[in-house]
Each structure stands twice: as C-alpha cells, then as structure tokens.
C-alpha cells in the first residue's frame, strides 16, 4: 500500500510537470507555425506570452504559481489564462487514472509499456489542446506519437501468445480507425472533416490495437461529442453551423478504450450475445 501511494505521488508530480510542458509546447508550436517564430520546443527559458518577460523559478511552479499570482503575470500584470492550471491538473488526473485502472498486470514488460503510454498521453493531450484552441491537428505531433505507438504495438505483438493474430488485429484496427474518416473526407471533399482527423484516426486505430477496440473508440467519441455539442447549442454557446473540433473527443474515446475497453466489450458481448447461440 505504501508503494502504491508513493507511486501515485510520483505520478502527480510527473503529471504537473508534463502538464506544464504541454502548455509551453502547444504555445511555442503555434508561434512557430503561424507567426514564423523560431522558438525551440525543448530549449530556452519560459516567457510570459503577453509581455515576453523571462519567467523566474517562482513563476513556474505548476498550479501554485497561478494561484499565488491570482492568475496574473508578475511583470505585466495581464491575466494568465486558466487553461494553464487546468491542463496541468487534467494531466495529473489522466496519469493517476491510467495507473489505477491500468488493465494489465504490472511486470517488467508492462512497466515499460506503461512508461511509453504516459509519454504518448502527453502527446495526445497536447494534440487535443491544440485542436481545441486553433482547430488544427499538427502533423508533427501525430507522426511523433505514431513512432512511439508503433514501438508499443511491436512490443505487444512480440509478447503475444499469438503474434500473427495480434498483428492482423493491429492492421485491421488501423484500417478501420482511419479508413472511416478517410472515406468521410473523400466523400465530403474535406468539408466535413480535415486531413488531420484522418491521420489522427489511423494513429488512434494503431493505439486501439484490435478491430473491436477501434470501433469502440469511434463510437464513444461520437457519443461524447454529440452530448457536448447538443449541450453547447442548447446553452447557446455555439450555433448549429459552428465548426466543432472532433479530435479531443476521439482522443478521449481512445483513452477510455485503453483503460476500460476490455471490460466494456465483455459487458456488451455478455449482455447482447450471451444467449444468441
């Protein structure tokens, strides 16, 4: 029990640090893409996005700095978006939830898999945030996450009791996960969804790993997106013709499938097909 508590504390610290990194990563990527800046993604001191003043150590403590400064820059006194602490707290929530509901028994192999998953999660949260803010899914994020995802799936396939079946399942998951969005993109000529959604679909299909899980993440994303969209329209926060960033819902659907997909699919089969034959 002590070990579990200690590990959760470590994940909380990591989640706060990675959440802070996500905020900086997304902002710097946008500056580089849209404003043709040359900001390093991994190097350079953090700065205020308003006055560009270099931030000190006391300005960079996740969540706490925002609270102590009352949500304002220490130097220019302009408001700091609540996005920053929310992303940090959300990353903590997903990291800890992944550990608590990790569907596999931890071992040397699964420890490595879980570590890779946390890095992939960081990229997925950055993708979701970027899409929410600017309705774009940067290809550089998708390709970077895809590289890690391929490594993770190769490890899973090699450690499977039926490697050939696992490989076939993975291929089908990718084809379905991205193929559905590719067809929609072609039929609508890019009017209903963008190319980024298609690439994201292939990536999430790869992470889903099986045909059933790939279909499930799309289904869950559609349900969540419909509920949020309908609620937003009812509250008049957006119109029926507003463009909706679907990427975050797809990513949330995949995370739910990663943690609970096996249980959901088992429940579905036992509920609807138990007495079929």
ChimeraX commands (.cxc) that place a marker at each C-alpha (Angstrom):
marker #1 position 0.00,0.00,0.00 radius 0.5
marker #1 position 2.84,2.40,0.83 radius 0.5
marker #1 position 4.45,1.66,-2.53 radius 0.5
marker #1 position 1.17,2.40,-4.33 radius 0.5
marker #1 position 0.76,5.73,-2.51 radius 0.5
marker #1 position 4.36,6.69,-3.27 radius 0.5
marker #1 position 3.91,5.83,-6.93 radius 0.5
marker #1 position 0.73,7.92,-7.12 radius 0.5
marker #1 position 2.59,10.86,-5.55 radius 0.5
marker #1 position 5.32,10.46,-8.18 radius 0.5
marker #1 position 2.67,10.41,-10.92 radius 0.5
marker #1 position 1.09,13.58,-9.50 radius 0.5
marker #1 position 4.45,15.35,-9.68 radius 0.5
marker #1 position 5.11,14.00,-13.18 radius 0.5
marker #1 position 1.61,14.98,-14.29 radius 0.5
marker #1 position 2.09,18.56,-13.11 radius 0.5
marker #1 position 5.49,18.81,-14.83 radius 0.5
marker #1 position 4.28,17.22,-18.07 radius 0.5
marker #1 position 1.13,19.38,-17.99 radius 0.5
marker #1 position 3.30,22.48,-17.73 radius 0.5
marker #1 position 5.40,21.18,-20.62 radius 0.5
marker #1 position 2.24,20.64,-22.70 radius 0.5
marker #1 position 1.19,24.27,-22.23 radius 0.5
marker #1 position 4.61,25.51,-23.33 radius 0.5
marker #1 position 4.81,23.03,-26.20 radius 0.5
marker #1 position 1.44,23.99,-27.66 radius 0.5
marker #1 position 2.10,27.74,-27.45 radius 0.5
marker #1 position 5.59,27.50,-28.96 radius 0.5
marker #1 position 4.38,25.22,-31.75 radius 0.5
marker #1 position 1.65,27.72,-32.65 radius 0.5
marker #1 position 4.10,30.62,-32.63 radius 0.5
marker #1 position 6.43,28.68,-34.92 radius 0.5
marker #1 position 3.71,27.59,-37.34 radius 0.5
marker #1 position 1.53,30.69,-37.56 radius 0.5
marker #1 position 3.91,33.53,-36.76 radius 0.5
marker #1 position 7.05,32.03,-38.28 radius 0.5
marker #1 position 8.90,32.33,-35.00 radius 0.5
marker #1 position 11.97,30.17,-34.28 radius 0.5
marker #1 position 11.25,29.08,-30.74 radius 0.5
marker #1 position 12.87,25.85,-29.60 radius 0.5
marker #1 position 10.40,23.23,-28.43 radius 0.5
marker #1 position 12.72,21.81,-25.78 radius 0.5
marker #1 position 15.22,24.60,-25.13 radius 0.5
marker #1 position 15.04,28.18,-23.93 radius 0.5
marker #1 position 13.61,29.85,-20.82 radius 0.5
marker #1 position 9.86,30.12,-20.35 radius 0.5
marker #1 position 8.41,33.56,-21.03 radius 0.5
marker #1 position 5.14,35.41,-20.46 radius 0.5
marker #1 position 3.04,35.05,-23.60 radius 0.5
marker #1 position 1.89,38.67,-23.25 radius 0.5
marker #1 position 4.96,40.75,-22.35 radius 0.5
marker #1 position 7.60,38.14,-23.31 radius 0.5
marker #1 position 9.42,38.65,-19.99 radius 0.5
marker #1 position 11.56,35.68,-18.92 radius 0.5
marker #1 position 9.87,33.87,-16.05 radius 0.5
marker #1 position 11.66,33.06,-12.83 radius 0.5
marker #1 position 11.55,29.78,-10.85 radius 0.5
marker #1 position 8.74,31.05,-8.61 radius 0.5
marker #1 position 6.63,31.77,-11.69 radius 0.5
marker #1 position 6.90,28.21,-12.97 radius 0.5
marker #1 position 5.52,26.09,-10.14 radius 0.5
marker #1 position 2.59,24.21,-11.71 radius 0.5
marker #1 position -0.85,25.34,-10.48 radius 0.5
marker #1 position 0.56,27.01,-7.34 radius 0.5
marker #1 position 2.25,29.90,-9.18 radius 0.5
marker #1 position -1.02,30.70,-10.96 radius 0.5
marker #1 position -2.87,30.70,-7.63 radius 0.5
marker #1 position -0.27,32.77,-5.76 radius 0.5
marker #1 position -0.19,35.34,-8.59 radius 0.5
marker #1 position -4.02,35.47,-8.73 radius 0.5
marker #1 position -3.90,34.44,-12.37 radius 0.5
marker #1 position -1.80,37.44,-13.46 radius 0.5
marker #1 position 1.72,37.90,-14.77 radius 0.5
marker #1 position 4.12,39.11,-12.09 radius 0.5
marker #1 position 5.70,41.58,-14.55 radius 0.5
marker #1 position 2.98,42.99,-16.84 radius 0.5
marker #1 position 0.03,42.13,-14.57 radius 0.5
marker #1 position -2.02,40.90,-17.51 radius 0.5
marker #1 position -4.31,37.88,-16.97 radius 0.5
marker #1 position -2.86,34.40,-17.38 radius 0.5
marker #1 position -5.38,32.02,-18.95 radius 0.5
marker #1 position -6.97,29.47,-16.61 radius 0.5
marker #1 position -6.01,26.98,-19.32 radius 0.5
marker #1 position -2.57,26.59,-17.74 radius 0.5
marker #1 position -3.56,25.19,-14.33 radius 0.5
marker #1 position -6.47,23.24,-15.84 radius 0.5
marker #1 position -4.22,21.42,-18.31 radius 0.5
marker #1 position -1.74,20.63,-15.52 radius 0.5
marker #1 position -4.49,19.24,-13.29 radius 0.5
marker #1 position -6.07,17.31,-16.16 radius 0.5
marker #1 position -2.73,15.69,-16.97 radius 0.5
marker #1 position -2.40,14.64,-13.33 radius 0.5
marker #1 position -5.90,13.16,-13.45 radius 0.5
marker #1 position -5.17,11.13,-16.59 radius 0.5
marker #1 position -1.77,9.94,-15.34 radius 0.5
marker #1 position -3.13,8.76,-11.99 radius 0.5
marker #1 position -6.26,7.25,-13.59 radius 0.5
marker #1 position -4.07,5.32,-16.02 radius 0.5
marker #1 position -2.19,3.79,-13.11 radius 0.5
marker #1 position -5.27,2.99,-11.03 radius 0.5
marker #1 position -7.19,1.43,-13.93 radius 0.5
marker #1 position -4.28,0.06,-15.96 radius 0.5
marker #1 position -5.85,-3.08,-17.50 radius 0.5
marker #1 position -2.69,-5.20,-17.37 radius 0.5
marker #1 position -0.78,-6.75,-14.52 radius 0.5
marker #1 position 2.40,-4.78,-13.89 radius 0.5
marker #1 position 5.64,-6.58,-14.71 radius 0.5
marker #1 position 8.95,-5.65,-16.27 radius 0.5
marker #1 position 7.30,-5.68,-19.68 radius 0.5
marker #1 position 4.21,-3.76,-18.58 radius 0.5
marker #1 position 6.29,-1.23,-16.67 radius 0.5
marker #1 position 7.95,-0.31,-19.96 radius 0.5
marker #1 position 4.58,-0.26,-21.72 radius 0.5
marker #1 position 3.09,1.99,-19.05 radius 0.5
marker #1 position 6.03,4.40,-19.31 radius 0.5
marker #1 position 5.59,4.64,-23.08 radius 0.5
marker #1 position 1.85,5.14,-22.57 radius 0.5
marker #1 position 2.47,8.15,-20.31 radius 0.5
marker #1 position 4.64,9.76,-22.99 radius 0.5
marker #1 position 2.01,9.01,-25.62 radius 0.5
marker #1 position -0.63,10.51,-23.32 radius 0.5
marker #1 position 1.40,13.71,-23.11 radius 0.5
marker #1 position 1.37,13.97,-26.88 radius 0.5
marker #1 position -2.33,13.17,-27.12 radius 0.5
marker #1 position -3.25,15.85,-24.57 radius 0.5
marker #1 position -1.11,18.36,-26.49 radius 0.5
marker #1 position -2.94,17.38,-29.69 radius 0.5
marker #1 position -6.34,17.78,-28.04 radius 0.5
marker #1 position -5.41,21.18,-26.60 radius 0.5
marker #1 position -4.07,22.46,-29.92 radius 0.5
marker #1 position -7.22,21.32,-31.72 radius 0.5
marker #1 position -9.46,22.95,-29.10 radius 0.5
marker #1 position -7.64,26.27,-29.39 radius 0.5
marker #1 position -6.97,26.51,-33.12 radius 0.5
marker #1 position -8.97,23.69,-34.80 radius 0.5
marker #1 position -5.78,22.15,-36.18 radius 0.5
marker #1 position -4.06,18.82,-35.52 radius 0.5
marker #1 position -0.33,19.40,-36.17 radius 0.5
marker #1 position 1.21,16.61,-38.22 radius 0.5
marker #1 position 4.46,16.83,-36.26 radius 0.5
marker #1 position 2.58,15.74,-33.11 radius 0.5
marker #1 position 0.79,12.89,-34.89 radius 0.5
marker #1 position 3.94,11.49,-36.51 radius 0.5
marker #1 position 5.90,11.70,-33.26 radius 0.5
marker #1 position 3.19,9.86,-31.32 radius 0.5
marker #1 position 2.85,7.34,-34.15 radius 0.5
marker #1 position 6.53,6.43,-33.81 radius 0.5
marker #1 position 6.08,5.61,-30.12 radius 0.5
marker #1 position 2.81,3.82,-30.85 radius 0.5
marker #1 position 4.48,1.56,-33.40 radius 0.5
marker #1 position 7.16,0.66,-30.87 radius 0.5
marker #1 position 4.49,-0.10,-28.26 radius 0.5
marker #1 position 2.49,-2.28,-30.64 radius 0.5
marker #1 position 5.59,-4.18,-31.79 radius 0.5
marker #1 position 6.37,-4.97,-28.15 radius 0.5
marker #1 position 2.78,-6.09,-27.56 radius 0.5
marker #1 position 2.78,-8.28,-30.67 radius 0.5
marker #1 position 6.11,-9.91,-29.84 radius 0.5
marker #1 position 4.90,-10.72,-26.32 radius 0.5
marker #1 position 1.54,-12.02,-27.51 radius 0.5
marker #1 position 0.76,-15.74,-27.30 radius 0.5
marker #1 position -0.49,-15.49,-30.90 radius 0.5
marker #1 position 1.75,-12.94,-32.66 radius 0.5
marker #1 position 0.22,-13.48,-36.12 radius 0.5
marker #1 position -3.30,-12.91,-34.81 radius 0.5
marker #1 position -2.16,-9.87,-32.85 radius 0.5
marker #1 position -0.52,-8.41,-35.97 radius 0.5
marker #1 position -3.67,-8.98,-38.04 radius 0.5
marker #1 position -5.80,-7.35,-35.33 radius 0.5
marker #1 position -3.49,-4.36,-35.28 radius 0.5
marker #1 position -3.65,-3.95,-39.06 radius 0.5
marker #1 position -7.46,-4.17,-39.05 radius 0.5
marker #1 position -7.64,-1.65,-36.20 radius 0.5
marker #1 position -5.57,0.85,-38.18 radius 0.5
marker #1 position -7.57,0.34,-41.37 radius 0.5
marker #1 position -10.91,0.79,-39.61 radius 0.5
marker #1 position -9.76,3.55,-37.24 radius 0.5
marker #1 position -8.52,5.74,-40.06 radius 0.5
marker #1 position -10.41,4.28,-43.02 radius 0.5
marker #1 position -13.78,5.52,-41.80 radius 0.5
marker #1 position -12.52,9.09,-41.62 radius 0.5
marker #1 position -10.70,8.77,-44.95 radius 0.5
marker #1 position -13.97,7.79,-46.65 radius 0.5
marker #1 position -15.81,10.69,-44.98 radius 0.5
marker #1 position -13.02,13.06,-46.04 radius 0.5
marker #1 position -13.17,11.88,-49.67 radius 0.5
marker #1 position -16.98,11.89,-49.89 radius 0.5
marker #1 position -17.24,15.41,-48.43 radius 0.5
marker #1 position -14.13,16.62,-50.28 radius 0.5
marker #1 position -12.73,17.82,-46.97 radius 0.5
marker #1 position -15.83,19.81,-45.96 radius 0.5
marker #1 position -16.94,17.62,-43.03 radius 0.5
marker #1 position -13.57,16.72,-41.56 radius 0.5
marker #1 position -9.97,17.70,-42.24 radius 0.5
marker #1 position -6.93,15.70,-43.22 radius 0.5
marker #1 position -5.66,15.95,-39.65 radius 0.5
marker #1 position -8.69,13.98,-38.44 radius 0.5
marker #1 position -7.89,11.24,-40.95 radius 0.5
marker #1 position -4.28,10.99,-39.77 radius 0.5
marker #1 position -5.43,11.04,-36.15 radius 0.5
marker #1 position -7.89,8.23,-36.92 radius 0.5
marker #1 position -5.11,6.00,-38.25 radius 0.5
marker #1 position -2.96,6.82,-35.20 radius 0.5
marker #1 position -5.70,6.06,-32.69 radius 0.5
marker #1 position -6.57,2.87,-34.55 radius 0.5
marker #1 position -2.96,1.80,-34.10 radius 0.5
marker #1 position -3.17,2.53,-30.38 radius 0.5
marker #1 position -6.52,0.74,-30.07 radius 0.5
marker #1 position -4.81,-2.43,-31.24 radius 0.5
marker #1 position -7.86,-4.52,-32.21 radius 0.5
marker #1 position -10.82,-4.17,-34.55 radius 0.5
marker #1 position -13.36,-4.13,-31.71 radius 0.5
marker #1 position -11.48,-1.51,-29.70 radius 0.5
marker #1 position -11.02,0.64,-32.81 radius 0.5
marker #1 position -14.76,0.67,-33.49 radius 0.5
marker #1 position -15.44,1.28,-29.80 radius 0.5
marker #1 position -13.26,4.40,-29.52 radius 0.5
marker #1 position -15.05,5.96,-32.51 radius 0.5
marker #1 position -18.43,5.08,-31.01 radius 0.5
marker #1 position -17.53,6.57,-27.61 radius 0.5
marker #1 position -16.11,9.71,-29.24 radius 0.5
marker #1 position -19.33,10.16,-31.25 radius 0.5
marker #1 position -21.49,9.81,-28.13 radius 0.5
marker #1 position -19.37,12.24,-26.08 radius 0.5
marker #1 position -19.13,14.71,-28.96 radius 0.5
marker #1 position -22.90,14.60,-29.54 radius 0.5
marker #1 position -23.65,15.22,-25.86 radius 0.5
marker #1 position -21.21,18.12,-25.60 radius 0.5
marker #1 position -22.29,19.63,-28.92 radius 0.5
marker #1 position -26.01,19.38,-28.13 radius 0.5
marker #1 position -25.46,20.89,-24.71 radius 0.5
marker #1 position -23.41,23.77,-26.15 radius 0.5
marker #1 position -26.12,24.53,-28.71 radius 0.5
marker #1 position -28.83,24.38,-26.03 radius 0.5
marker #1 position -26.85,26.81,-23.88 radius 0.5
marker #1 position -26.28,28.99,-26.97 radius 0.5
marker #1 position -22.52,28.78,-26.65 radius 0.5
marker #1 position -22.32,27.79,-30.30 radius 0.5
marker #1 position -24.63,27.62,-33.29 radius 0.5
marker #1 position -25.67,24.56,-35.27 radius 0.5
marker #1 position -23.30,25.60,-38.07 radius 0.5
marker #1 position -20.26,26.06,-35.82 radius 0.5
marker #1 position -17.16,24.04,-36.62 radius 0.5
marker #1 position -16.51,21.50,-33.87 radius 0.5
marker #1 position -13.03,20.19,-33.12 radius 0.5
marker #1 position -13.62,16.42,-33.11 radius 0.5
marker #1 position -10.03,15.50,-32.27 radius 0.5
marker #1 position -10.38,15.91,-28.48 radius 0.5
marker #1 position -13.40,13.58,-28.42 radius 0.5
marker #1 position -11.57,10.95,-30.46 radius 0.5
marker #1 position -8.61,11.17,-28.10 radius 0.5
marker #1 position -10.83,10.92,-25.02 radius 0.5
marker #1 position -12.58,7.92,-26.58 radius 0.5
marker #1 position -9.22,6.22,-27.14 radius 0.5
marker #1 position -8.12,6.86,-23.55 radius 0.5
marker #1 position -11.36,5.32,-22.25 radius 0.5
marker #1 position -10.86,2.32,-24.52 radius 0.5
marker #1 position -7.26,1.88,-23.37 radius 0.5
marker #1 position -8.32,1.77,-19.72 radius 0.5
marker #1 position -11.80,0.22,-19.89 radius 0.5
marker #1 position -12.16,-1.18,-23.41 radius 0.5
marker #1 position -11.81,-4.84,-22.42 radius 0.5
marker #1 position -14.49,-4.53,-19.72 radius 0.5
marker #1 position -16.86,-2.58,-21.99 radius 0.5
marker #1 position -16.55,-5.12,-24.82 radius 0.5
marker #1 position -17.04,-8.04,-22.42 radius 0.5
marker #1 position -20.13,-6.38,-20.94 radius 0.5
marker #1 position -21.53,-5.80,-24.43 radius 0.5
marker #1 position -20.96,-9.39,-25.54 radius 0.5
marker #1 position -22.37,-10.87,-22.33 radius 0.5
marker #1 position -25.40,-8.60,-22.42 radius 0.5
marker #1 position -26.41,-8.89,-26.07 radius 0.5
marker #1 position -24.87,-12.12,-27.37 radius 0.5
marker #1 position -24.83,-14.48,-24.39 radius 0.5
marker #1 position -27.99,-16.29,-25.45 radius 0.5
marker #1 position -27.59,-15.88,-29.21 radius 0.5
marker #1 position -26.47,-19.47,-29.82 radius 0.5
marker link #1:1,2 radius 0.2
marker link #1:2,3 radius 0.2
marker link #1:3,4 radius 0.2
marker link #1:4,5 radius 0.2
marker link #1:5,6 radius 0.2
marker link #1:6,7 radius 0.2
marker link #1:7,8 radius 0.2
marker link #1:8,9 radius 0.2
marker link #1:9,10 radius 0.2
marker link #1:10,11 radius 0.2
marker link #1:11,12 radius 0.2
marker link #1:12,13 radius 0.2
marker link #1:13,14 radius 0.2
marker link #1:14,15 radius 0.2
marker link #1:15,16 radius 0.2
marker link #1:16,17 radius 0.2
marker link #1:17,18 radius 0.2
marker link #1:18,19 radius 0.2
marker link #1:19,20 radius 0.2
marker link #1:20,21 radius 0.2
marker link #1:21,22 radius 0.2
marker link #1:22,23 radius 0.2
marker link #1:23,24 radius 0.2
marker link #1:24,25 radius 0.2
marker link #1:25,26 radius 0.2
marker link #1:26,27 radius 0.2
marker link #1:27,28 radius 0.2
marker link #1:28,29 radius 0.2
marker link #1:29,30 radius 0.2
marker link #1:30,31 radius 0.2
marker link #1:31,32 radius 0.2
marker link #1:32,33 radius 0.2
marker link #1:33,34 radius 0.2
marker link #1:34,35 radius 0.2
marker link #1:35,36 radius 0.2
marker link #1:36,37 radius 0.2
marker link #1:37,38 radius 0.2
marker link #1:38,39 radius 0.2
marker link #1:39,40 radius 0.2
marker link #1:40,41 radius 0.2
marker link #1:41,42 radius 0.2
marker link #1:42,43 radius 0.2
marker link #1:43,44 radius 0.2
marker link #1:44,45 radius 0.2
marker link #1:45,46 radius 0.2
marker link #1:46,47 radius 0.2
marker link #1:47,48 radius 0.2
marker link #1:48,49 radius 0.2
marker link #1:49,50 radius 0.2
marker link #1:50,51 radius 0.2
marker link #1:51,52 radius 0.2
marker link #1:52,53 radius 0.2
marker link #1:53,54 radius 0.2
marker link #1:54,55 radius 0.2
marker link #1:55,56 radius 0.2
marker link #1:56,57 radius 0.2
marker link #1:57,58 radius 0.2
marker link #1:58,59 radius 0.2
marker link #1:59,60 radius 0.2
marker link #1:60,61 radius 0.2
marker link #1:61,62 radius 0.2
marker link #1:62,63 radius 0.2
marker link #1:63,64 radius 0.2
marker link #1:64,65 radius 0.2
marker link #1:65,66 radius 0.2
marker link #1:66,67 radius 0.2
marker link #1:67,68 radius 0.2
marker link #1:68,69 radius 0.2
marker link #1:69,70 radius 0.2
marker link #1:70,71 radius 0.2
marker link #1:71,72 radius 0.2
marker link #1:72,73 radius 0.2
marker link #1:73,74 radius 0.2
marker link #1:74,75 radius 0.2
marker link #1:75,76 radius 0.2
marker link #1:76,77 radius 0.2
marker link #1:77,78 radius 0.2
marker link #1:78,79 radius 0.2
marker link #1:79,80 radius 0.2
marker link #1:80,81 radius 0.2
marker link #1:81,82 radius 0.2
marker link #1:82,83 radius 0.2
marker link #1:83,84 radius 0.2
marker link #1:84,85 radius 0.2
marker link #1:85,86 radius 0.2
marker link #1:86,87 radius 0.2
marker link #1:87,88 radius 0.2
marker link #1:88,89 radius 0.2
marker link #1:89,90 radius 0.2
marker link #1:90,91 radius 0.2
marker link #1:91,92 radius 0.2
marker link #1:92,93 radius 0.2
marker link #1:93,94 radius 0.2
marker link #1:94,95 radius 0.2
marker link #1:95,96 radius 0.2
marker link #1:96,97 radius 0.2
marker link #1:97,98 radius 0.2
marker link #1:98,99 radius 0.2
marker link #1:99,100 radius 0.2
marker link #1:100,101 radius 0.2
marker link #1:101,102 radius 0.2
marker link #1:102,103 radius 0.2
marker link #1:103,104 radius 0.2
marker link #1:104,105 radius 0.2
marker link #1:105,106 radius 0.2
marker link #1:106,107 radius 0.2
marker link #1:107,108 radius 0.2
marker link #1:108,109 radius 0.2
marker link #1:109,110 radius 0.2
marker link #1:110,111 radius 0.2
marker link #1:111,112 radius 0.2
marker link #1:112,113 radius 0.2
marker link #1:113,114 radius 0.2
marker link #1:114,115 radius 0.2
marker link #1:115,116 radius 0.2
marker link #1:116,117 radius 0.2
marker link #1:117,118 radius 0.2
marker link #1:118,119 radius 0.2
marker link #1:119,120 radius 0.2
marker link #1:120,121 radius 0.2
marker link #1:121,122 radius 0.2
marker link #1:122,123 radius 0.2
marker link #1:123,124 radius 0.2
marker link #1:124,125 radius 0.2
marker link #1:125,126 radius 0.2
marker link #1:126,127 radius 0.2
marker link #1:127,128 radius 0.2
marker link #1:128,129 radius 0.2
marker link #1:129,130 radius 0.2
marker link #1:130,131 radius 0.2
marker link #1:131,132 radius 0.2
marker link #1:132,133 radius 0.2
marker link #1:133,134 radius 0.2
marker link #1:134,135 radius 0.2
marker link #1:135,136 radius 0.2
marker link #1:136,137 radius 0.2
marker link #1:137,138 radius 0.2
marker link #1:138,139 radius 0.2
marker link #1:139,140 radius 0.2
marker link #1:140,141 radius 0.2
marker link #1:141,142 radius 0.2
marker link #1:142,143 radius 0.2
marker link #1:143,144 radius 0.2
marker link #1:144,145 radius 0.2
marker link #1:145,146 radius 0.2
marker link #1:146,147 radius 0.2
marker link #1:147,148 radius 0.2
marker link #1:148,149 radius 0.2
marker link #1:149,150 radius 0.2
marker link #1:150,151 radius 0.2
marker link #1:151,152 radius 0.2
marker link #1:152,153 radius 0.2
marker link #1:153,154 radius 0.2
marker link #1:154,155 radius 0.2
marker link #1:155,156 radius 0.2
marker link #1:156,157 radius 0.2
marker link #1:157,158 radius 0.2
marker link #1:158,159 radius 0.2
marker link #1:159,160 radius 0.2
marker link #1:160,161 radius 0.2
marker link #1:161,162 radius 0.2
marker link #1:162,163 radius 0.2
marker link #1:163,164 radius 0.2
marker link #1:164,165 radius 0.2
marker link #1:165,166 radius 0.2
marker link #1:166,167 radius 0.2
marker link #1:167,168 radius 0.2
marker link #1:168,169 radius 0.2
marker link #1:169,170 radius 0.2
marker link #1:170,171 radius 0.2
marker link #1:171,172 radius 0.2
marker link #1:172,173 radius 0.2
marker link #1:173,174 radius 0.2
marker link #1:174,175 radius 0.2
marker link #1:175,176 radius 0.2
marker link #1:176,177 radius 0.2
marker link #1:177,178 radius 0.2
marker link #1:178,179 radius 0.2
marker link #1:179,180 radius 0.2
marker link #1:180,181 radius 0.2
marker link #1:181,182 radius 0.2
marker link #1:182,183 radius 0.2
marker link #1:183,184 radius 0.2
marker link #1:184,185 radius 0.2
marker link #1:185,186 radius 0.2
marker link #1:186,187 radius 0.2
marker link #1:187,188 radius 0.2
marker link #1:188,189 radius 0.2
marker link #1:189,190 radius 0.2
marker link #1:190,191 radius 0.2
marker link #1:191,192 radius 0.2
marker link #1:192,193 radius 0.2
marker link #1:193,194 radius 0.2
marker link #1:194,195 radius 0.2
marker link #1:195,196 radius 0.2
marker link #1:196,197 radius 0.2
marker link #1:197,198 radius 0.2
marker link #1:198,199 radius 0.2
marker link #1:199,200 radius 0.2
marker link #1:200,201 radius 0.2
marker link #1:201,202 radius 0.2
marker link #1:202,203 radius 0.2
marker link #1:203,204 radius 0.2
marker link #1:204,205 radius 0.2
marker link #1:205,206 radius 0.2
marker link #1:206,207 radius 0.2
marker link #1:207,208 radius 0.2
marker link #1:208,209 radius 0.2
marker link #1:209,210 radius 0.2
marker link #1:210,211 radius 0.2
marker link #1:211,212 radius 0.2
marker link #1:212,213 radius 0.2
marker link #1:213,214 radius 0.2
marker link #1:214,215 radius 0.2
marker link #1:215,216 radius 0.2
marker link #1:216,217 radius 0.2
marker link #1:217,218 radius 0.2
marker link #1:218,219 radius 0.2
marker link #1:219,220 radius 0.2
marker link #1:220,221 radius 0.2
marker link #1:221,222 radius 0.2
marker link #1:222,223 radius 0.2
marker link #1:223,224 radius 0.2
marker link #1:224,225 radius 0.2
marker link #1:225,226 radius 0.2
marker link #1:226,227 radius 0.2
marker link #1:227,228 radius 0.2
marker link #1:228,229 radius 0.2
marker link #1:229,230 radius 0.2
marker link #1:230,231 radius 0.2
marker link #1:231,232 radius 0.2
marker link #1:232,233 radius 0.2
marker link #1:233,234 radius 0.2
marker link #1:234,235 radius 0.2
marker link #1:235,236 radius 0.2
marker link #1:236,237 radius 0.2
marker link #1:237,238 radius 0.2
marker link #1:238,239 radius 0.2
marker link #1:239,240 radius 0.2
marker link #1:240,241 radius 0.2
marker link #1:241,242 radius 0.2
marker link #1:242,243 radius 0.2
marker link #1:243,244 radius 0.2
marker link #1:244,245 radius 0.2
marker link #1:245,246 radius 0.2
marker link #1:246,247 radius 0.2
marker link #1:247,248 radius 0.2
marker link #1:248,249 radius 0.2
marker link #1:249,250 radius 0.2
marker link #1:250,251 radius 0.2
marker link #1:251,252 radius 0.2
marker link #1:252,253 radius 0.2
marker link #1:253,254 radius 0.2
marker link #1:254,255 radius 0.2
marker link #1:255,256 radius 0.2
marker link #1:256,257 radius 0.2
marker link #1:257,258 radius 0.2
marker link #1:258,259 radius 0.2
marker link #1:259,260 radius 0.2
marker link #1:260,261 radius 0.2
marker link #1:261,262 radius 0.2
marker link #1:262,263 radius 0.2
marker link #1:263,264 radius 0.2
marker link #1:264,265 radius 0.2
marker link #1:265,266 radius 0.2
marker link #1:266,267 radius 0.2
marker link #1:267,268 radius 0.2
marker link #1:268,269 radius 0.2
marker link #1:269,270 radius 0.2
marker link #1:270,271 radius 0.2
marker link #1:271,272 radius 0.2
marker link #1:272,273 radius 0.2
marker link #1:273,274 radius 0.2
marker link #1:274,275 radius 0.2
marker link #1:275,276 radius 0.2
marker link #1:276,277 radius 0.2
view
